[in-house]
Amino acid sequence: MEPQKSINERLKVFQSLIGKEVTTSPSNFMNWLKPTVIAAEIGSLHCSYTVRKEMTNPFGVLHGGVTAGIIDDLIGATIFTLGLNHHYITVNNNIDYFAPAKEGDLITAKTCIVKQGKTIINVQCEVYLKAKNRVVAKGTSNMVNVGAI
């Protein structure tokens, strides 16, 4: 395993945003998604999102591509919290969709590391419709150390 930065300054950034909307992320996509950080730990992030009109499909429900983007973006940010010395990129996304979310709904997304190897890190993200505690989607990604490819 790669050494983690001391006391992990990257994690502290997310912890300082607990209860706040993210607007100054290096990820422009994250800034567009406008998550509010609920919790931040090494290898796990929990955020909420309000489904806005521009996030919906013609049927007025959360677009599957936006759901996939939330999952991919939050998984990438989760890798960031590990404080590793190398950059990681997405190898694949596997997403199952279970229920719709509509404009105005509050959804939450929570990540966790499933397995961390030297080259590949497998991360899971679950998206919930907060009001009904219903799973909207679940995704997993393998992230690869770009220094290893």
Helices and strands as residue ranges (DSSP letters): H 9-16, H 28-33, E 36-41, E 44-50, G 53-55, H 64-81, E 88-97, E 106-116, E 120-129, G 130-132, E 134-145, G 146-148
